[in-house]
Amino acid sequence: MANRIIMKRGQKKYNVPVIGHFGDKSVRFKSILEAEKLIGINYNLIFEACIGKIYRAGNVYWEFEKGNHYIRYKAYYLRAKEKIRELENKHS
């Protein structure tokens, strides 16, 4: 079990620079894992906020520093949603 968690946290998507937009300032972090360690918000929530799956994590707006990551992950989740809808329509 611990080995699986280590492998998941080692994925490239959790080691890209992110920007956290707090109420009065924006802070750049080297990676999502660094932001988790310093802020205390779960790395999964930060990642989901970066890709737009949720609006914000820990009352902070999050985004990838480079837009190309955002576009790639956003497209992945949009395709996944479409497949789910197709399967639901097929089985209905």
C-alpha positions as CSV (number, residue, x, y, z in Angstrom):
1,M,0.0,0.0,0.0
2,A,2.8,2.5,0.9
3,N,4.6,1.7,-2.3
4,R,1.5,2.6,-4.3
5,I,1.3,6.0,-2.6
6,I,5.0,6.7,-3.2
7,M,4.5,5.9,-6.9
8,K,1.4,8.1,-7.1
9,R,3.2,11.1,-5.5
10,G,6.1,10.6,-7.8
11,Q,4.1,11.2,-10.9
12,K,5.2,14.1,-13.1
13,K,1.8,15.9,-12.8
14,Y,2.4,16.5,-9.1
15,N,5.9,18.0,-9.7
16,V,5.0,20.9,-12.0
17,P,5.1,24.6,-10.8
18,V,1.8,26.0,-9.5
19,I,0.6,29.4,-8.4
20,G,-1.8,29.8,-5.5
21,H,-3.9,33.0,-5.5
22,F,-4.6,33.9,-1.9
23,G,-6.9,36.8,-1.0
24,D,-4.2,39.6,-1.2
25,K,-1.3,37.9,-3.0
26,S,-0.2,35.2,-5.3
27,V,2.5,32.7,-4.4
28,R,4.5,30.5,-6.8
29,F,5.4,27.0,-5.6
30,K,8.0,24.7,-7.3
31,S,5.5,21.8,-7.2
32,I,2.1,20.7,-6.0
33,L,3.8,18.5,-3.4
34,E,5.8,21.5,-2.0
35,A,2.5,23.5,-1.8
36,E,0.9,20.7,0.1
37,K,3.8,20.6,2.6
38,L,3.8,24.4,3.2
39,I,0.1,25.1,3.1
40,G,-1.4,21.8,4.3
41,I,-3.9,21.3,1.5
42,N,-4.0,17.8,0.0
43,Y,-2.1,17.5,-3.2
44,N,-5.1,15.8,-5.0
45,L,-7.3,18.8,-4.2
46,I,-4.6,21.3,-5.5
47,F,-4.3,19.3,-8.7
48,E,-8.0,19.1,-9.3
49,A,-8.3,22.9,-8.7
50,C,-5.5,23.4,-11.2
51,I,-7.2,21.5,-14.0
52,G,-10.6,23.0,-13.2
53,K,-12.3,20.0,-11.9
54,I,-13.1,21.9,-8.7
55,Y,-13.3,25.7,-8.3
56,R,-10.8,26.1,-5.5
57,A,-8.9,24.1,-2.8
58,G,-8.6,25.4,0.7
59,N,-10.2,28.7,-0.2
60,V,-7.3,29.4,-2.6
61,Y,-7.5,29.6,-6.4
62,W,-4.8,27.4,-8.0
63,E,-3.4,27.3,-11.5
64,F,-0.5,25.7,-13.3
65,E,2.3,28.2,-14.0
66,K,2.4,27.0,-17.6
67,G,-0.8,26.9,-19.5
68,N,0.1,23.8,-21.7
69,H,-0.3,21.5,-18.7
70,Y,-3.7,23.0,-17.9
71,I,-4.9,22.5,-21.5
72,R,-3.7,18.9,-21.7
73,Y,-5.3,17.8,-18.4
74,K,-8.5,19.8,-19.1
75,A,-8.8,18.0,-22.4
76,Y,-8.3,14.6,-20.8
77,Y,-11.1,15.2,-18.3
78,L,-13.4,16.5,-21.0
79,R,-12.9,13.4,-23.1
80,A,-13.4,11.2,-20.0
81,K,-16.7,13.0,-19.3
82,E,-17.9,12.5,-22.9
83,K,-17.0,8.8,-22.7
84,I,-19.0,8.4,-19.5
85,R,-22.0,10.1,-21.0
86,E,-21.8,7.9,-24.1
87,L,-21.7,4.8,-21.9
88,E,-24.6,6.0,-19.8
89,N,-26.7,6.7,-22.9
90,K,-25.8,3.4,-24.4
91,H,-26.9,1.5,-21.3
92,S,-30.1,3.6,-20.8
